[in-house]
Amino acid sequence: MASPNQVNAGTRIEGNIISDGNIRIDGDLSGRIESKAKVVIGSTSHVEGDIICANADIMGKVTGNIYVTEKTSLKSSCELNGDIQTGSLSIEPGARFNGKCQMGNSQVNNSVRATEDAPIAG
């Protein structure tokens, strides 16, 4: 397994992040995140783009769709504007979610394959 990756608060990235390991974003990202492991979006972060991963904890602001094969957790400080496709979903009181949700691994796997075939913007 690859080493964990982190983008600290005060850092802005424009582009896509692709990793086999865990990713934590506390800064700002405009682009797609792809990980074979866990993605954590910290409470100080703002992500504009899709997230594709095995597990996700969302505490910050995300504008984009989320494709998670296992579990998605929307924490109380989360603001998500986009659709979710996930194996399972946990939403804490106070989290804001504007979008649609589909649950089930077959749905996620089919959507991830379609998303991976799409060209990466940029």
N, C-alpha and C positions, 0 to 999 in steps of 0.2 A: 504494500500500500504506500502511496506517495505521502510525503510530509504535508502537514496542514498548511494552508495559505491564509493570509490575512491582509485586508486593506483597512488601514487605520482611519479614524476620524480626521477630517481635514485633507484627505486625499481624494482626488477626483480622477476617475478613469473613463476614457471613451474608447470602447472596444469590447471584445468578447473575452471571457475567461473560461478556459477549458482545463479541467484537472481530474486526475484519478482520485485525489484525496479530498479531505474536508476543506471547505472554504468559509471564512468569516468576513463579512463586509460591514465595516463601521463607517466608511466614507460614502462617497457618491459614485455611482456607476451608471453609465449610459451604454448598454450593450447586453448581450445574452450571457448567462452563467450556465455552464454545464459541468456537472460533477457526478462521478460514479459513487460518491459518498454523501456526506451531509453538508448542507448549505445553511449558514446562520446569517440572517440579515439583522444587524444590531439596531438598537433603538435610535441611534444618531444617523442612520443611513437613509439614502434615497436611491432606489434602483429603478431605472427606466429600461425595461427589457424583460424577456422571458427567462424563467428559471427552470432548469431541467436537472433533476437529481434523485437520489434514493430517499433522503429524508430532508425536511426543511423546518427550521424554526424561524418565524418571521416576527420581528419586533419593531421594525422600522416601516418606512413608506415604500411600497412597490407599485409601480404602474406597469403591468404586463401580465402575461399568463404564467401559471405555475403548473409544471408536470412532475409529479412525485410518485415514484413506484411504491413507496412504503407509507410513511406517515408525514403529514403536514400539520404543524402546530402554529396557529395564529395567536400570538401573545397579546396581552391587554393593550400594549402600546402600538400595535400593528394598524396600518392603514393600507389595505390592498384594494386596488382598482384593476380588476382583471379576473379571468376565469381560472378555476382550479380543476385539475384532474389528478386524483390521488387514490392511493390504496385505502387510507383512513385519514380522518380529519378531526382535529381538536381545536375549538375556538374558545378562548378565555373571555369572560365578561369584559367589556370595554373595547374589544377589538372591532375595527370597522372593516367590513368586507362588502364590496360592491361588485357583483359578478355572478357567474353560474358555477356550480360545483357538480362534478361527476365523480363517483367513487367506484373503484374496482380495478384491479391490476391489468386486466385485458384492455380496458379503455385507455389506461395510461400508456401501456406498451405500444398500442397502435398509434396514439397521438405523438409519442416521442419519436417513433420511426418516421412519421410524416414530417415532423418538425426538423429532424436531423437531415432530411433530404432537401429541405428548403434552403435557399441560398442565405448566407449570413450577410446582413446589411452592413454597409460600411465601406 
